Amino acid sequence: MKKIKWIKGNRIQIDPPKRTKKITGTRFATILGLNPWSTPFEMWCAITKTYEKPFEDNKYTIAGKTIEPNQATYMKKSYGMDLISPENKYGKDYFNKTWGDFFPENKHLGGMWDYLSVNEEGQVDAVLEMKTTKRVEDWQKNVPGYYALQAALYAYLLGVDNVMMVASF
């Protein structure tokens, strides 16, 4: 258990962890105040391993896991894309094999992309970020910033310039 000490001004002091958690696409957007579902303070707590709510699937995460493979199939059939899934690259139990981080070479930034597009030479040329939502109003003018930033971080880490957002409503 972390040692937490209350200090003057209703603040806390903690012993820093030997190693912090990485900044992922979701955490990055939240740190910048772009995620309406979480706060920068929550991310500070998670990154410093002070406190983090346990992940629990809900109807939205289950819908995403069910629909995302269909989105990939659609992109393959409709646009002739050659896609790589995390399972293609890392195997069936990819989350546990990678500890949820597809960028182990980067000390501070990481995360998990949904799909990658590869060109005729087999080189990654785009990141595909799949989203499933009932909140069409969030997408009326543009891709929500917190999703765009997530995909942009993965593109940056992969050294590619192209991002495709695939959304199902």
Secondary structure, 3 states (H helix, E strand, C coil): CCCEEEECCCEEEECCCCCCCCECHHHHHHHCCCCCCCCHHHHHHHHCCCCCCCCCCCHHHHHHHHHHHHHHHHHHHHHCCEEECHHHHHCCCHHHHHCCCCCCCCCCECCCCCEEEECCCCCEEEEEEEEECCCHHHHCCCCCHHHHHHHHHHHHHHCCCCEEEEEEC
